[in-house]
Amino acid sequence: MAEVTLEQGSKVCFVTTGATAPFIALIEAILKPTSIDALKDAGYTHLLIQYGTAKHVYDDRIYDARMRYRSEADQGTLHIDGFDFNSDGLKDQFKLVQDSKGVVISHAGSGSILEALRHQVPLIVVPNTALLDNHQDELAIAMEKSGYLLKGDIIQLSHSIKKAEDFRKRMTQFPPVTSGKHRETKSFAAIMDETMGFLD
């Protein structure tokens, strides 16, 4: 796995696409020139991508993405790294984002969403609209309305990156403070019920 060492002033964008069934279109979208430019404009110094089993997609696009950023020497360097799977989970990556006042861009997997929200970092969730049922999109819309995350899409990912700095100032604390049995449980379903107001 890629080790990221942060210096003072570093800013990390961590992209998680899923380890076993990666969201290939999200890997492609984050390495597009428009996304790289948006990261550059927002002051990011590190882009870390969990590509899962899609290393070939990452490798196909990484060279051009690195060269695009480094060719603009007066703008500094964006360090781009990736890894397939971390058997220890992704807590270290979320902590890097938290410490650097960065952003997480995630597929709409519930585990990744919950981990990012618990670290209180700006989160852009990109639903995979190619899936048969659109529950990812519905979840992202509901959570965006509640102020927990930004819903992004693969076509306009750069737009969401630009919005993340403003979102950091107004994002809602997660999980919400309430009483009852839901406060004591750690199940994702219970936290979602609580967040969306489905309490008994």
C-alpha positions in Angstrom: 0.0 0.0 0.0 1.2 3.5 -0.7 2.6 5.3 2.3 1.8 9.0 2.4 4.0 11.3 4.5 2.6 14.7 5.1 4.6 17.9 5.4 3.1 21.0 6.9 0.7 22.6 4.4 -0.1 19.3 2.8 -3.7 18.6 1.7 -5.0 15.1 0.8 -7.8 14.0 -1.5 -8.6 10.3 -0.8 -10.7 8.5 -3.4 -12.2 5.1 -2.4 -13.8 3.1 -5.2 -14.4 -0.2 -3.5 -11.8 -3.0 -3.1 -13.5 -6.1 -4.5 -15.8 -4.5 -7.1 -14.2 -1.1 -7.8 -16.2 1.7 -9.4 -14.0 2.0 -12.5 -15.8 5.1 -13.9 -14.8 7.0 -10.6 -11.1 6.1 -11.1 -11.4 7.4 -14.7 -13.2 10.6 -13.5 -10.7 11.6 -10.8 -7.8 11.2 -13.2 -9.4 13.4 -15.9 -7.7 16.8 -16.6 -10.8 18.7 -15.2 -10.6 16.9 -11.9 -6.8 17.3 -11.7 -7.2 21.0 -12.4 -9.9 21.3 -9.7 -7.6 19.7 -7.2 -4.8 22.0 -8.2 -6.9 25.1 -7.9 -8.1 24.0 -4.4 -4.5 23.6 -3.2 -4.3 19.8 -2.9 -0.8 18.3 -2.7 -1.7 14.6 -2.5 -4.2 12.4 -4.4 -4.5 8.9 -3.0 -6.7 6.4 -4.9 -7.9 3.0 -3.7 -8.4 1.3 -7.0 -9.1 -2.3 -5.7 -8.9 -4.9 -8.4 -8.8 -2.2 -11.2 -5.1 -1.5 -11.1 -5.0 -1.7 -15.0 -7.4 1.2 -15.2 -5.3 3.2 -12.7 -2.1 2.4 -14.5 -3.6 3.3 -17.9 -4.5 6.8 -16.7 -1.9 7.7 -14.1 1.0 8.7 -16.3 -1.0 11.4 -18.2 -2.5 12.7 -14.9 1.0 12.9 -13.3 2.5 14.6 -16.3 -0.3 17.1 -16.5 0.2 18.4 -13.0 4.0 18.3 -13.1 4.2 20.2 -16.4 2.9 23.3 -14.6 6.0 23.7 -12.4 4.9 27.1 -11.1 1.8 25.4 -9.6 3.7 22.9 -7.5 3.4 19.1 -7.6 0.4 16.9 -7.0 1.7 13.5 -5.6 -0.6 10.8 -7.0 -0.5 7.4 -5.4 -2.7 4.3 -5.4 -3.2 1.0 -3.7 -5.5 -2.0 -4.2 -6.5 -3.2 -0.7 -5.6 -2.4 2.9 -6.3 -5.4 5.2 -6.3 -3.0 8.2 -9.2 -1.0 6.7 -9.1 2.7 5.6 -9.0 4.5 8.9 -5.4 5.7 8.3 -6.4 7.2 5.0 -9.4 9.0 6.5 -7.2 10.3 9.3 -4.8 11.7 6.7 -7.6 13.6 5.2 -8.8 14.8 8.5 -5.4 16.0 9.6 -4.7 17.8 6.3 -8.2 19.4 6.0 -8.7 17.5 2.8 -11.7 15.7 1.2 -12.9 12.1 0.6 -14.4 11.2 -2.7 -16.2 7.8 -2.3 -18.3 5.3 -4.1 -21.7 5.0 -2.4 -20.7 2.0 -0.2 -22.2 2.3 3.3 -19.0 1.4 5.1 -16.9 4.1 3.3 -19.6 6.7 3.8 -19.9 5.9 7.5 -16.2 6.0 8.1 -15.8 9.3 6.4 -18.7 10.8 8.3 -17.3 9.6 11.6 -14.0 11.4 10.8 -15.9 14.6 10.2 -14.3 15.3 6.8 -16.0 16.7 3.7 -17.3 13.8 1.7 -18.3 13.7 -1.9 -20.3 10.5 -2.7 -20.5 9.4 -6.3 -23.3 6.9 -6.8 -22.8 4.3 -9.5 -25.9 5.0 -11.7 -25.1 2.0 -13.9 -26.3 -0.4 -11.1 -29.7 -1.9 -11.6 -31.3 -0.4 -8.6 -30.8 3.2 -7.8 -30.6 3.0 -4.0 -27.1 4.6 -4.0 -28.5 7.7 -5.7 -31.4 7.8 -3.3 -29.2 7.5 -0.2 -26.8 10.2 -1.5 -29.7 12.6 -2.3 -31.2 12.1 1.2 -27.9 12.6 3.0 -27.0 15.6 0.9 -30.3 17.2 1.8 -29.5 16.6 5.5 -26.1 18.4 5.1 -23.9 15.3 5.7 -22.2 15.1 2.3 -22.1 16.3 -1.3 -23.5 14.2 -4.0 -21.3 14.1 -7.0 -21.3 12.4 -10.4 -18.6 11.1 -12.7 -19.3 13.7 -15.4 -19.0 16.8 -13.2 -16.7 15.6 -10.5 -14.6 18.8 -10.8 -17.6 20.8 -9.8 -18.0 18.9 -6.6 -14.3 19.2 -5.8 -14.7 23.0 -6.1 -17.8 23.0 -3.8 -16.0 20.9 -1.1 -14.2 23.9 0.6 -17.5 25.8 1.1 -19.2 22.6 2.3 -16.5 22.0 5.0 -17.8 25.2 6.7 -21.4 24.2 6.8 -21.5 20.4 7.0 -23.7 18.7 9.6 -22.1 16.8 12.5 -22.6 13.1 12.2 -24.1 11.1 13.8 -26.8 13.4 15.1 -27.1 13.7 18.9 -30.3 12.0 20.0 -31.4 9.8 22.8 -32.5 6.2 23.0 -31.1 2.9 21.9 -29.9 4.2 18.5 -27.2 6.3 20.3 -25.6 3.1 21.7 -25.7 1.0 18.6 -23.1 1.0 15.8 -25.1 -0.6 13.1 -25.3 1.3 9.9 -29.0 0.8 9.6 -29.7 2.2 13.0 -27.5 5.3 12.3 -29.3 5.8 9.0 -32.7 5.5 10.6 -31.6 8.0 13.2 -30.1 10.4 10.6 -33.2 10.3 8.4 -35.6 10.7 11.3 -37.0 7.2 11.3 -37.1 6.8 15.1 -39.8 4.9 17.0 
